[in-house]
């Protein structure tokens, strides 16, 4: 198996990691979809925001959606970081599907979701950050036909970076 870390934006080279506005309605900031017949384990995930002052908490959720996918800006293989030796040696697109209805970021449409499994949900101050690493043996598993999403709902828009560390 291989580990990959994925952010909600293109992988940086000479610039900093891109932060994306949350907006004020529910929005998928990052979506990860495996290739057919492969499940994914979520090892860790996190968010950080650049708000200037404490305000109403921003709600973040890590969840699995069934066969309904958000319309996202498609990630490319170079946006997905191989985290361990297997991930470095194996192209991310071997295990992860990329495209506007697959792995990508900054959703423009959520789709009509009929089923979810929520793995974690937290309110985080817009000046703060949150990261969670699941205990070994207790990592959530995303079905081979589903997608992992990091979604946000904010009272006031703020720029954010989020990420997921997954094993496939």
Secondary structure, DSSP 8 states (H G I E B T S, - for coil): --EEEEESS---SSS----EE--SS-EEEEEEEE-TT--EEEEEEEEEE--SS--S-EEEEEEEESS---EEEE--GGGEEE-SHHHHHS-GGGTEEBSTTSBEEEEEE------EEEEEEEEE-TT-EEEEE--TT---EE-TT-EEEEEEE-SS--EEEEEEEEE-
